[in-house]
Amino acid sequence: MIFPICHHQRNKITRPTREVPMSEKPWLFRTYAGHSTAAASNALYRTNLAKGQTGLSVAFDLPTQTGYDSDDPRSRGEVGKVGVPVAHLGDMRALFQDIPLEQMNTSMTINATAPWLLALYIAVAEEQGADVSALQGTVQNDIIKEYLSRGTYILPPQPSLRLITDVAAYTGKHLPKWNPMNVCSYHLQEAGATPEQELAFALATACAVLDDLKVKVSPADFPAMAGRMSFFVNAGIRFVTELCKMRAFTALWDELLETRYGITDPKFRRFRYGVQVNSLGLTEQQPENNVYRILIEMLAVTLSKNARARAVQLPAWNEALGLPRPFDQQWSLRMQQILAYETDLLEYDDLFDGNPAIDRKVDELKKGALEELAHIDAMGGAVAAIAYMKGRLVEANAERLARIETGVTTVVGVNKFTTTEPSPLATGEGAIMQADPKAEADQCARLAEWRKQRDPAKVQEALAALRQAAQTGENIMPASILCAKAGVTTGEWGNAMRALYGEYRAPTGVSQNPSNRTEGLEPVRDAVAAVATKLGRPLRLLLGKPGLDGHSNGAEQIAARARDCGMEITYDGIRLTPQEIVSAAAEKQPDVIGLSILSGSHIPLIRETLDLMRDANLTQPLVVGGIIPDEDAKQLRAMGVAQVYTPKDFQLNRIMLDLVALADPTPVAAE
């Protein structure tokens, strides 16, 4: 039974205990969570805390991440899917009801709207009577990696950087225990980064922020502000390499702060990081194997004491299939607790100091990272090098996928040892949690009521103060907090930023020029050439990402492989409306249209796209890729989708041949 934590019960919160003494405390146990509505997410958080979780990690939905209200037309189908919708102070209040923020350590995975979500958090903490200066946690607040890998950016790089350092400067003065930024290398690895690239790109991002922050804080305060910088890191399956990567990160950060920024106090040079282990490597095939992958990846960031994570959150074993259930999240939490409380890991000094194999690998990673970092510095730093870094990630990811496709890299259950028994864990009713289909309508209704109940004059006054702060260069946080308390919505805050700074479309990283990869492509190229001959022109493929989903890795790799196979591609990047995609199809007249959606919003977005295609008399075959449950795949095919691809479809050449067959004007009749 779960008992709510009320204000008068604050002193009764307990933490897990251990019978034998430990030389150090365990890391923070977190679960990345949030879905449907603030009330539903609050219930999930309180349940997880009752199970022994010691910190919160909040997942926000895509409209919240990209600065739209839940009832904005661009939010349709996206509300509450990949996280919790927070459209105003009332939502944030409901999200943390009966959870005393003064005692909590909260990580909010938010970037473009980080100042706004932190403002709402501060406002709720004040309502609870908390000492704001005692708040602990972090906002991710790393917009550069959004341009490179995740896609939930809004503004151009320079004003985005200004908002990041505004948050940092404000927290340095008012929230001294708060981490104003998690430099996020997690999504860099998800986008294909090598360990050296992950190290270099993350450190280059940190340097860009520190360089901008130096002019906003006094020289005396700067070392402490640098000391509050934290990192959010990925840990993949190559256990030894990942362990060495963390030791390299620790050493490089220490050296960088001392040599580049003159910070002499070692406590301000400490590498502080949280981790979520790799979700990219979770497989749809034999998904029960993912339990072992998650455990092994966790060991890489916990075994080495001198490079141990300060907070760990683990994905659930079935995230390649769909939304994990509370039991699935509990299973991942128990992994952490068993390691911390049942083993003797925390009773020993670092187990790897002086190991020559470890030292050699760490030195190798440091050397490669420093070479890459020097190249970025020569280009003018991370902001100037965004297009370069994006292109490097796309190419590195293409090489990674090619190694899996050709069997050079073994993935158990995927390209080797594929004979299997059906998994009883992944079958049957309720095996995958479904988002509440009524949640979006409920959220929008409460948002409409919120607007009716607030004072319009106070809202306009607060928004005017926000615009003035943005225009004059004042720190954006005080005006954002004023907006939060006045009842301003996420969309109104986001629209104010868009109106002042404009929007931005990041580079796709997909070059129009074919790569040098040729191995295994000859049969596909021959098939593409044969169809092109029939058509009397190149075979055309149009790729689009409708909705607010910014996970572009799959679309980028399909585009790159199609280009290398001789197709003419049109790919304009993320966050296109169905109308924009259909308009592009009417102009380009592709032979096949491919859409990628990983947010779970495939049904409404594809339905809208197909309706618009019919209105425009477009009859091209439509293919769809994403994390799509079997029942949804059946529904999509019934709606008229020609092919549906999910994470198990890793053989890109086979997908290319499917596209060629769909484009063939004279297909061979079925026998």
ABEGO torsion letter per residue (X at the ends): XBBBBBAAAAAABBBBBBABBBABBBBBBBBBBEBGBAAAAAAAAAAAAAAGBABBBBBBBAAAAAGBBAABAAABGABGAAEBBBABAAAAAAAABGBBAAABBBBBBBAAAAAAAAAAAAAAAAAAGBBAAABBEBBAGBAAAAAAAAGABABBAAAAAAAAAAAAAAAAAABAABBABBBBAAAAAAAGBBAAAAAAAAAAAAAAAAAAAAAABBAAAAAAAAAABBBBBBBBABAAAAAAAAAAAAAAAAAAAAAAAGBABAAAABBBBBBBBBAAABBABGAAAAAAAAAAAAAAAAABAAABBABBBBBBAAAAAEBBBAAAAAAAAAAAAAAAAABAAAABBBAABGBAAAAAAAAAAAAAAAAAAAAAAAAGEAAAAAAAAAAAAAAAAAAAAAAAAAGABBBBGAABGABBBBBAAABEBGABBBBBAAAAAAAAAAAAAAAAABBAAAAAAAAAAAAAAAAAGBBAAAAAAAAAAAGBBAAAAAAAAAAAAEBBBBBAGBBABBBABABGAAAAAAAAAAAAAAAGBBBBBBBBBBEABABAAAAAAAAAAAAAAGBBBBBAEBGBBAAAAAAAAAAAGBABBBBBBAAGAAAAAAAAAAAAAAAAGBABBBBBBEBBBAAAAAAAAAAGBABBBBAABABAAAAAAAAAAAABABBBBBX
